[in-house]
């Protein structure tokens, strides 16, 4: 299964230039949906904080 996280400005319309989708590249699957949701939320926060190399939202 493929997981992704969308990072956008508040009120941005899906698919607008004010949002971006980042794919989670993981070696294993999640145990359940709750774990997947928490992981995606943390990944999005890490992108916003600049902790993920090659992923930026500075131009949003």
C-alpha positions in Angstrom: 0.0 0.0 0.0 1.2 3.5 -0.8 0.8 6.3 1.7 1.2 10.0 1.1 0.8 13.3 2.9 -0.6 16.5 1.5 0.9 19.8 2.8 -1.1 22.9 2.0 -1.9 26.4 3.1 -5.1 26.7 5.3 -8.1 26.9 2.9 -6.2 25.7 -0.1 -8.2 23.9 -2.8 -7.1 20.3 -3.6 -4.8 20.4 -6.6 -4.0 24.1 -6.3 -0.5 25.4 -6.4 -0.8 26.1 -2.7 -0.6 22.4 -1.9 1.9 19.6 -2.5 1.7 15.8 -2.1 4.7 13.9 -0.6 4.9 10.1 -0.8 6.0 8.2 2.2 8.8 5.8 1.3 8.8 3.1 3.9 10.4 -0.4 4.0 7.5 -2.0 5.8 3.7 -1.7 6.2 1.9 -0.1 9.2 0.3 -2.3 11.9 -3.0 -0.4 11.7 -4.7 2.8 10.4 -3.9 4.7 13.7 -0.2 4.1 13.3 -0.3 5.1 9.7 -2.2 8.3 10.5 0.3 9.3 13.2 3.2 8.5 11.0 1.8 10.6 8.1 1.1 13.5 10.4 4.6 13.4 11.8 6.1 13.1 8.3 4.1 16.2 7.3 5.3 18.1 10.3 8.9 17.1 9.6 8.6 18.3 6.0 7.3 21.7 7.2 10.1 21.9 9.7 12.7 21.2 7.0 13.8 17.9 8.4 13.2 15.8 5.2 16.0 16.2 2.7 14.7 17.1 -0.8 11.2 17.9 0.4 10.3 21.6 0.7 7.2 23.8 1.1 9.0 27.1 1.1 7.3 28.2 -2.2 3.8 27.4 -1.1 
